[in-house]
Amino acid sequence: ESRSDQLLVGAVVFAGLGGLLMGAVTRRQLRPLVQLKRELQAATQGNDQPLPLQSGPKDLRELAEVYNAVRLHKQQAESAQLDIQRRLRAVLEHAGDAFVSIDANGAITEWNKEAEETFGWPRAHVLGLRLDQVLIPAEHRNAHNRGFAHFLDSGRLE
């Protein structure tokens, strides 16, 4: 073998080893990022656990800390919302007046005990039904629906 062939073989071996070494270093450096990606994907699929990223680049650890803080804030807000809903439900159940709530489609979303007594329909039966079909007499439904559409468009009752 000539000297140039030996140098060529040496260069190829060196390049191959360099490529393997670079691949290993890159994989090692990317491991925390891949772990963070997996954890975030799991969080979007309902696994609401704190991100356990304890090692890796400082930026990724800080990103995990921010995510965990946002996650905790979201949990606290959801808990507060549930508490408000429970309290509102208790107030409505003990109200001396009928209370009926509807959504933007006119579907009944709330119906308290006084509404049951006043209108004669149990809550479980009317939830999800359209208000105009349950309470508005047939001869007044068109006018009701026009007024309701106007309210949704303008925010006014006139």
N, C-alpha and C positions, 0 to 999 in steps of 0.2 A: 504494500500500500504506500501510496505517496503521502507526503507530508500534507498536501492540500486535502486529500481524502480524509486523513485523520482529523484535520481541523474541521472539516465539514461534518463528520460524524460527531465530533465533540460539540460543535455548535448546535446540532440537532438535539443531542442528548441534553445539553444545557438549556435549550429553549423548551424542551419537553418538561424537564424538571421545574423550570421557572413557571411554566403554565400550570402545572400541578400545584406548585406552591402558591401561586396567585389565586387559584381556584379555592384552595383550602383557606387562605386568609380571607378571601371575599365571603365565603360561606360562614366563617366564624364571625365576621363583622356584621353580616346580614341576619344572623340568628336572632338577636333581640327584635329586629324589625319584623321578621317572620312571626315570632312569638306574639308581638303586639298585634299584628294583622289577624292572627287566629283568635286572639282574645276579643278583639273588636267585632269580628264576624260572629263569634259565639254570643256576644252581648246583643247584637241585632236580631238574633234568633231566640231571644228570651232568656238566655243564661245571664242574669243580671248580677254578676259577681264583680268585685273589684279587680282591676288589672293587677296581677302579681309581679309585674316587671320590676325586679330588684337589681338587675345588673344590666350592663350594656351602656351605650353612650348616654351622656347626661341629658341630651335633648329628648331621647326616648323615655327616660325615666320621668322627666318633667312633663312630657305629653301624657304619660300614664297617670301622673298625679293630677293633672288638669281633668282628665277623663273621670277619674275617681271622684273628684270634687263635684263635677257636673252630675254624675250619677247619684251621689248622695243628695244633692240639692233637688234633683228630680224626685227621688224617693220621699223626701220631706214634703215637697209640694203635693205629691199624690196623696200622702197621708193626711195632710191638712185639708185637701179637697174632699176626701172621704169623710173627715170629721165634720166639715161644713154641710155636706149632704145629709149626714145622720142627724145633725141638729135641725136642719131645715125640715127634714121629714118629720121629726118629732113635733116641731111647731105646727106644721100643716095638719098633722093627725089630731092635734088638740085644739085646732082653730074652731071657732064657733060658726064659721061660714064655709060654704062650699068653695073648694079651690080646684080649678081645672087649668092645666097648662098644656099648650100645644107647641109643636115645632113649626118650622117654616113651611112644611108640607101640609099643615093642618092636622097632623096625627097627634092624638092625646098622649102626653108624656107623663102627666101627673093627675091624680084624681084622689082626693082625700075622703075620709069617712063621711063628712058632711055632704060631699057630692054624691056619695052612695045613697045617703038617706034622702037628699033633695030630689035626685033624678031617678033613683030606683035601680041603677045599674051597679053591679059590683066592680071594684077597681080592676080586678084581673080580667074581666070581660071587655072593658073599654080601652085599656092601654094598647096603643098602636092603631086603634081605629080612628078614622077621620071625624073631627068634631062635627062637621056639617051633616054627616050621616047619622050621628048619635043624638045630637041635641037640636039641630035646626030643622024646623018643619019644612017639608018638601016645597011648599009654596014660597018660602023665603030663602032657599039655598042659593039661587042665582045671585040675589042681592048680597047675601052674606059673602059668597065667594068673590064677587066683584070688590066689595069693601075690604076683604082680607088681602086680595092682590094689590089693591091701592096702598094699603098699610105697608105691605112688604116692599113696595117700590118707593114709597115716600117717607115712611116712618111716622106718618100722621094718621089720625083717626077720622079726619074730615072727609 
